Amino acid sequence: MSDLTYLFKETPKVIRLLNRNNFKLGIVSTKYRFRIETILRRENILNLFEVIIGGEDVRELKPNPFGLILATKKLNLLPSDVVYIGDTTIDAETAYRAGVSFLAILSGVTPRCAFKGFQVKYFLANISTLPLLLGFE
């Protein structure tokens, strides 16, 4: 399964940039942690993430906020200091329930109009636009 999963081409570059700028990085996913780690290891960015919460780490999957709340605590951050980036309305609802800001990436299968009614701080065409939003490029 992880052999068939690839990150968008620009993702590792953006992750490295965030890491160099002292952002604490974590992943909350319904995928199993070992699969996530396999993908990140293959891309040589596994060591840049301080926390990875997989489907086996929670009793209920998203939009239940437990995984995101757990990641926030493990990163020793307050919800007000966290931004969750996702590409589905389930991600948006999860962020809302966890009390964190949400950025919607529109390079997935969910169109912008589907996010109507959700609290989205910013819409990103793709992950490569994140550094510009943060003022890095």
Summary of the structure (lengths in Angstrom):
residues: 137
radius of gyration: 14.2
end to end distance: 34.4
largest distance: 39.9
contacts: 384
relative contact order: 0.15
helix: 46%
strand: 13%
